[in-house]
Amino acid sequence: MSSKTKSLREAYEPLRAARRYPGESFGAVVLRASWSETTTGRAFLDICRERGAVLDAEELARLEAVKRDDAPATDKWARADPT
């Protein structure tokens, strides 16, 4: 499963606009969200069977960029002073 990090600044307005009523929580909005961009494993397997497992140059370039720019997550629980 892939993930995408989104800053709260970017997410605030779309979440606010998606509320059904003014007091609805952002958590409730997220829980009823539909992720149309998500591809299931079954759908991916069907695509690979249909056209083969070969990626085009643009897809390979995007994968390489993601790999190049990927960095380990910072440990937010780490203490500056281990004592």
N, C-alpha and C positions, 0 to 999 in steps of 0.2 A: 504494500500500500504506500503510495506516495503522499507526501505532505507538502504544504506550502505555508511559509511563515508570513503573516500579515500583521502589520503594526496596528495598534488600536486606533490610531489616527485615521488610517485608511478604512478600517472596518466600522467606525462609529456611525457615519452617515448612512451606509447601506443597511446596517442593523436597525437604526432608528426608523428609517423609511419602511422597513419590512414589518414593523410592529403592527398588530391588528388593532390595538388600542393603546393610548398613551402610557398606561402603567405596566404594559407587558414587559417582562424582563428580557434582556438580550439572550440569556440562557434558553428561554422558551422559544425564541426566534430561531436560534441555532438548532435546537432539537427537532423542530419541524421543517428544517431546511431540506431542499432537494439538491443533490449534488450531480447535476447533469453532465459535468465534465468527467466523471468517474467512469473508468472502464473496468468491468469485472474480469476476472481471470478467464471465465468462459468466453467472453467477447473477444479478449485478446487472443486466446487459442484459436477461435474461429477465424480471426483476421490472419493469423500466421498460417493456418491451413489453406486459406483462400489465396493469399499472395506470396506465401513463403515467409520465412523468418528474416528476410533481407530488409534492412533499413535503407532509406534513401539518404543522400548526402546531407540534406537539411536536418533529418532526424538524428543522424550521427553527430553532426555539429552541435545540436542542442544537448545531446547526452554528454559530449565532451566538455561543453561549457559548464554543465551542472557538476560534473566530476571535478573540473578544475577549480570552480568557485566554492566547492563544498568545504566546510570546516567543522571540526568537532564542536559540539555544543559546550558552552561554558558551564561550569558547575556552580550554580547559584548558591549552593549550600556550603561551598568551601570557605573555610575561615582564612583570613589573611595571616593570623598568628596561630599556628597549630598547638600552642600550649594551653 
